[in-house]
Every structure is written in structure tokens, then in C-alpha cells.
């Protein structure tokens, strides 16, 4: 039981197979020989956790001053902003310090005693966890009223 195939049909099928095989091979070689230019991971947002009194916008603005804002890009362990390049670890430490400077609106009270900044290098999401502690805040009476 042989299948009858004409010679010209066999040649066309063989040429189609060779073209498909060559196309796959050329695609693989082109991909393998291309320069891998890493565009980095852009900062996609800042998430604030743990705050009760201090507004999210105040904390977010302070963290963005450390370099974690729109337009900044993470290249491995380097954070590139529009103005400078800085080590990602240095930017994280600076962001932690800047987050503790956030104040209650209309006052100079800084209730944030600690901040933890985590950066996801794959998605560009910056997560800031803050701890507010009013027991350590020093209040000053500037009205001149006696105690």
C-alpha cells in the first residue's frame, strides 16, 4: 500500500520543509547574535504602608526626593534618575531617612520613628513601611501659656 505522490508535489513539500527549517534557523541565529541591551526597570510606583496620621502624599513626596519617582530606572544595583546615578542601596537608605522627616500637616511634628523601604527589581514597585510612634515625639509649647 503505497501512497501515490507525484514528483512535483514531493519537490514542493521538500522545498517548503527546507524554507521553514531555514527560517527557524535564521531567527535563532539573529536572536543569539543580537546585542542584549537592557533598558532597565522603570520605577512604577510607591506604596506606603503603616501610616495612620501622616498623609500618604507627604511620605510619598519625601521618598520620591530620594530618587524613586517617575522617570527613574533601575539597572541592576544602580538607580538612574534624570539628574544622577546612585547606588540602589544608597537610594534606599536615603529614602528611609527622608520618610522619617515626614510631618503631620500644619505642624512640625515628625511621628515616624522608622521606615523600611523595599524595591522590587523586577516590577519597579517601591514599598515603604513606616512606624508612627507619638510617645517619642517632643512637643513644644510656643504659645507662652503656663503649664
Buried (B, 14 or more C-beta within 10 A) or exposed (E): EEEEEEEEEEEEEEEEEEEEEEEEEEEEEEEEEEEEEEEBBEBEEBEBEBBEEBBBEBBBBBBBBBBBBEEBBBBEEBBBBEEEEBEBEEBBEBBBEBBBEBBBEEEEBBBBBEBBBEBEEEEBBBBBBBEBEEEEBEEEEEEEEEE
